[in-house]
Amino acid sequence: MIALTQTLILGVLAGAVYALMASGLTLIFGVMRVINIAHGAFAVLAAFLTYSLWSAFGLDPLLAIPFIMVVMFGIGWVVYQGAVRHSRGSHVSMTVLVTFGIALVLEGVMGIIWGNRSASIRTDYTDASVEVGPFFFPQVQLLAAAIAVVVLIALYFLLNKTWLGRAIRAASVNESGALLVGVSVAAVAALTFAIGIATLGAGGAMLGAIQPIVPGTHYQWIARLLAIIVLGGFGSLPGAVIGAMIIGVTEMLATTYVGSAWPVAVPFLIIFIVLIVRPQGIMGARLREDLVS
């Protein structure tokens, strides 16, 4: 029983970080109907930027998060204006091809700058744990989960308590209606994409401290993040949180009771099962084809 509870604890901690990273992906789809296949590559890029700050200046990943979020916001805005904007309004399959191309470009750039070798951030708390009775909480994962909660709460308030948030939600529900009441949907789409990449940057900043990073790992990350939003429901932020927790716990259970190689297969199994049983996900709604074409 203790072993099972410990596994669930680790799964929830991992799920919190997954939720933060998936929130940007589901936000982007909710507003623009764009499936951002480059989301995993952006996460790895944020991790490498954090690694560079740590290796060059000794800057702790926690302290680097605000800077990384600002930089990733800028990168997201530039990428949207330069590439994604031109595919918006096309069939969703076109956005998949465009963002996949962006992912390949980012992978190549990261390979040129940092090389195709493993890198990791080793802080004073990397191997430290907080013990509560018979249970332990890895400090780096505990801090990452706490940051994820703070950023997700901030994102919630942004979407529900600000004019920008109301504009984003209006554009996601009815783009034509939003235009009629004076919302600049084009500007909102650009800001939404940039915000989605910025929130991802917060999770990516802690990624290098949690596990080794390599440019090619973005394939594993996008598979995991897509599984989360497919499970939770495309465009649903609460669904992304629920899906992330389920994926995190399932991966840890697979690691503990099946084998260390199985967590890689978990996202693909989840996607396969959900598409058969409930294609719209836990909290998603069925979309008409004309809404995504």
C-alpha positions as CSV (number, residue, x, y, z in Angstrom):
1,M,0.0,0.0,0.0
2,I,2.8,2.4,0.8
3,A,4.5,1.6,-2.5
4,L,1.3,2.3,-4.4
5,T,0.7,5.6,-2.6
6,Q,4.3,6.7,-3.3
7,T,3.8,5.9,-7.0
8,L,0.6,7.9,-7.0
9,I,2.4,10.9,-5.4
10,L,5.1,10.8,-8.0
11,G,2.5,10.6,-10.7
12,V,0.6,13.6,-9.5
13,L,3.8,15.6,-9.2
14,A,4.7,14.7,-12.8
15,G,1.1,15.4,-13.9
16,A,1.2,18.9,-12.6
17,V,4.2,19.8,-14.8
18,Y,2.5,18.0,-17.8
19,A,-0.7,20.1,-17.1
20,L,1.3,23.3,-17.3
21,M,3.0,22.3,-20.6
22,A,-0.2,21.0,-22.1
23,S,-2.2,24.1,-21.2
24,G,-0.6,26.2,-23.9
25,L,-1.3,23.5,-26.5
26,T,-5.0,23.2,-25.7
27,L,-5.3,27.0,-25.4
28,I,-3.8,27.4,-28.9
29,F,-6.2,24.9,-30.4
30,G,-9.2,26.3,-28.5
31,V,-8.7,29.8,-30.1
32,M,-7.2,29.0,-33.5
33,R,-8.0,25.4,-34.2
34,V,-4.3,24.9,-34.7
35,I,-2.7,21.6,-33.6
36,N,0.8,22.8,-32.7
37,I,3.0,19.8,-33.4
38,A,6.0,22.0,-32.6
39,H,4.9,22.3,-28.9
40,G,7.3,19.6,-27.8
41,A,10.2,21.3,-29.6
42,F,9.4,24.6,-28.0
43,A,9.6,22.9,-24.6
44,V,13.0,21.4,-25.3
45,L,14.2,24.8,-26.6
46,A,13.1,26.4,-23.3
47,A,15.0,23.7,-21.4
48,F,18.2,24.3,-23.5
49,L,17.9,28.1,-23.0
50,T,17.7,27.5,-19.2
51,Y,20.6,25.1,-19.4
52,S,22.7,27.8,-21.1
53,L,21.9,30.3,-18.4
54,W,22.8,27.8,-15.7
55,S,26.0,26.6,-17.4
56,A,27.2,30.2,-18.3
57,F,26.0,32.2,-15.3
58,G,25.1,29.6,-12.7
59,L,21.5,30.9,-12.8
60,D,19.1,28.6,-10.9
61,P,16.2,27.3,-13.1
62,L,13.7,28.7,-10.7
63,L,15.1,32.2,-11.1
64,A,15.4,31.8,-14.8
65,I,11.7,31.1,-15.3
66,P,10.4,34.7,-15.7
67,F,13.2,35.5,-18.2
68,I,12.5,32.2,-20.1
69,M,8.8,32.9,-20.2
70,V,9.4,36.4,-21.7
71,V,11.9,35.0,-24.3
72,M,9.5,32.2,-25.2
73,F,6.6,34.7,-25.5
74,G,8.7,36.6,-28.0
75,I,9.7,33.5,-30.0
76,G,6.1,32.4,-30.1
77,W,4.9,35.7,-31.4
78,V,7.6,35.8,-34.1
79,V,6.9,32.2,-35.2
80,Y,3.2,32.8,-35.3
81,Q,3.6,36.0,-37.5
82,G,6.2,34.4,-39.7
83,A,4.7,30.9,-40.3
84,V,1.6,29.9,-38.4
85,R,-0.5,32.9,-39.3
86,H,-0.4,31.9,-43.0
87,S,-2.0,28.5,-42.3
88,R,-4.7,29.8,-40.0
89,G,-8.1,29.3,-41.6
90,S,-6.8,26.3,-43.6
91,H,-7.8,22.8,-42.9
92,V,-6.5,21.5,-39.6
93,S,-4.2,19.1,-41.4
94,M,-2.4,22.0,-43.0
95,T,-1.6,23.4,-39.5
96,V,-0.2,20.0,-38.5
97,L,2.2,20.1,-41.5
98,V,3.3,23.7,-40.9
99,T,4.0,23.1,-37.2
100,F,5.7,19.8,-37.9
101,G,8.0,21.7,-40.2
102,I,8.6,24.3,-37.5
103,A,9.5,21.4,-35.1
104,L,12.0,20.0,-37.5
105,V,13.6,23.5,-37.9
106,L,13.8,23.9,-34.2
107,E,15.4,20.5,-33.8
108,G,18.0,21.4,-36.4
109,V,18.8,24.7,-34.8
110,M,19.1,23.1,-31.3
111,G,21.4,20.5,-32.8
112,I,23.6,23.1,-34.3
113,I,23.8,25.3,-31.2
114,W,23.9,22.6,-28.4
115,G,24.8,19.5,-30.3
116,N,23.0,16.2,-30.4
117,R,24.2,15.1,-27.0
118,S,22.5,14.9,-23.6
119,A,22.5,17.9,-21.3
120,S,21.1,18.2,-17.8
121,I,21.0,20.9,-15.0
122,R,22.4,19.8,-11.7
123,T,21.3,22.1,-8.9
124,D,21.8,21.7,-5.1
125,Y,18.3,20.3,-4.8
126,T,18.4,17.9,-7.8
127,D,18.9,14.8,-5.7
128,A,17.3,16.1,-2.5
129,S,13.9,14.9,-1.2
130,V,11.4,16.0,1.4
131,E,10.3,13.1,3.6
132,V,6.9,13.0,5.2
133,G,6.5,9.8,7.2
134,P,7.1,6.8,4.9
135,F,6.8,8.9,1.8
136,F,9.3,11.1,-0.1
137,F,8.8,14.0,-2.4
138,P,11.7,14.7,-4.8
139,Q,12.5,18.4,-4.2
140,V,13.0,19.3,-7.9
141,Q,9.6,17.8,-8.8
142,L,7.9,19.3,-5.8
143,L,9.2,22.8,-6.8
144,A,8.3,22.2,-10.5
145,A,4.7,21.1,-9.5
146,A,4.4,24.2,-7.2
147,I,5.4,26.5,-10.1
148,A,3.0,24.7,-12.4
149,V,0.1,25.4,-10.0
150,V,1.1,29.1,-9.7
151,V,1.3,29.6,-13.5
152,L,-1.9,27.7,-14.1
153,I,-3.7,29.8,-11.5
154,A,-2.3,32.9,-13.2
155,L,-3.5,31.6,-16.6
156,Y,-6.9,31.0,-15.1
157,F,-7.2,34.6,-13.9
158,L,-5.9,35.9,-17.2
159,L,-8.6,34.0,-19.1
160,N,-11.5,34.8,-16.7
161,K,-10.7,38.1,-15.0
162,T,-9.2,40.3,-17.8
163,W,-10.3,41.9,-21.0
164,L,-7.7,40.0,-22.9
165,G,-9.0,36.8,-21.4
166,R,-12.6,37.6,-22.4
167,A,-11.4,38.4,-25.9
168,I,-9.6,35.1,-26.1
169,R,-12.7,33.2,-24.9
170,A,-14.9,35.1,-27.2
171,A,-12.7,34.3,-30.2
172,S,-12.6,30.6,-29.3
173,V,-16.4,30.4,-29.0
174,N,-17.5,32.5,-32.0
175,E,-14.9,34.3,-34.1
176,S,-17.5,36.1,-36.2
177,G,-19.3,37.4,-33.1
178,A,-16.0,38.5,-31.6
179,L,-15.3,40.5,-34.7
180,L,-18.7,42.2,-34.5
181,V,-18.1,43.5,-31.0
182,G,-14.7,45.0,-31.9
183,V,-12.3,42.2,-31.0
184,S,-9.3,42.0,-33.2
185,V,-9.2,38.3,-33.7
186,A,-5.9,38.4,-35.6
187,A,-4.2,40.2,-32.7
188,V,-5.8,37.9,-30.2
189,A,-4.7,34.8,-32.1
190,A,-1.1,36.1,-32.1
191,L,-1.2,36.8,-28.4
192,T,-2.8,33.5,-27.7
193,F,-0.1,31.6,-29.5
194,A,2.6,33.6,-27.7
195,I,1.0,33.1,-24.3
196,G,0.7,29.4,-25.0
197,I,4.4,29.1,-25.8
198,A,5.3,31.3,-22.7
199,T,3.4,29.1,-20.3
200,L,5.2,26.1,-21.9
201,G,8.5,27.9,-21.2
202,A,7.8,27.8,-17.5
203,G,7.6,24.0,-17.6
204,G,10.5,23.7,-20.1
205,A,12.7,25.7,-17.7
206,M,12.4,23.0,-15.1
207,L,12.6,20.2,-17.6
208,G,16.4,20.1,-17.7
209,A,16.5,19.8,-13.9
210,I,14.1,16.9,-13.9
211,Q,15.6,14.8,-16.7
212,P,18.3,14.9,-19.4
213,I,17.4,16.8,-22.5
214,V,18.4,16.1,-26.2
215,P,17.0,17.9,-29.3
216,G,15.3,14.7,-30.5
217,T,13.3,14.3,-27.3
218,H,10.6,16.7,-28.6
219,Y,9.0,13.7,-30.4
220,Q,8.4,12.0,-27.0
221,W,7.1,15.2,-25.5
222,I,4.6,16.0,-28.3
223,A,3.3,12.5,-28.1
224,R,2.7,12.9,-24.4
225,L,1.1,16.3,-24.7
226,L,-1.2,15.3,-27.5
227,A,-2.3,12.3,-25.5
228,I,-3.2,14.7,-22.6
229,I,-5.3,17.0,-24.7
230,V,-6.9,14.1,-26.6
231,L,-7.8,12.5,-23.3
232,G,-9.0,15.8,-21.7
233,G,-10.7,17.2,-24.8
234,F,-9.3,19.6,-27.4
235,G,-9.6,23.2,-26.3
236,S,-10.6,22.4,-22.7
237,L,-8.1,23.7,-20.0
238,P,-9.7,21.8,-17.1
239,G,-9.7,18.7,-19.4
240,A,-5.9,19.2,-20.0
241,V,-5.3,19.3,-16.2
242,I,-7.4,16.1,-15.7
243,G,-5.7,14.4,-18.7
244,A,-2.3,15.4,-17.4
245,M,-2.9,13.8,-14.0
246,I,-4.2,10.6,-15.6
247,I,-1.2,10.4,-17.9
248,G,1.3,11.2,-15.1
249,V,-0.1,8.6,-12.7
250,T,-0.5,6.0,-15.5
251,E,3.2,6.4,-16.5
252,M,4.4,6.0,-13.0
253,L,2.2,2.9,-12.4
254,A,3.6,1.5,-15.7
255,T,7.2,2.2,-14.6
256,T,6.7,0.7,-11.1
257,Y,4.6,-2.4,-11.9
258,V,5.2,-3.2,-15.6
259,G,8.7,-2.0,-16.7
260,S,10.7,1.1,-17.3
261,A,10.2,0.8,-21.1
262,W,6.4,1.0,-20.9
263,P,5.9,4.7,-20.0
264,V,6.9,5.6,-23.6
265,A,4.0,3.6,-24.9
266,V,1.4,5.0,-22.5
267,P,0.5,8.1,-24.5
268,F,0.0,6.1,-27.7
269,L,-2.2,3.6,-25.9
270,I,-4.2,6.4,-24.3
271,I,-4.8,8.1,-27.7
272,F,-5.8,4.8,-29.3
273,I,-8.3,4.0,-26.6
274,V,-9.8,7.5,-26.3
275,L,-10.3,7.8,-30.1
276,I,-12.3,4.6,-30.0
277,V,-14.3,5.1,-26.8
278,R,-14.8,8.8,-26.6
279,P,-13.3,10.8,-29.5
280,Q,-14.1,14.2,-28.0
281,G,-12.2,13.4,-24.7
282,I,-13.4,13.7,-21.1
283,M,-14.4,17.4,-21.2
284,G,-14.4,18.1,-24.9
285,A,-17.4,18.7,-27.2
286,R,-17.9,17.1,-30.6
287,L,-16.8,19.6,-33.4
288,R,-18.5,19.9,-36.7
289,E,-16.2,19.3,-39.7
290,D,-16.9,22.9,-40.9
291,L,-15.5,24.3,-37.7
292,V,-12.0,22.7,-38.3
293,S,-11.8,22.9,-42.0
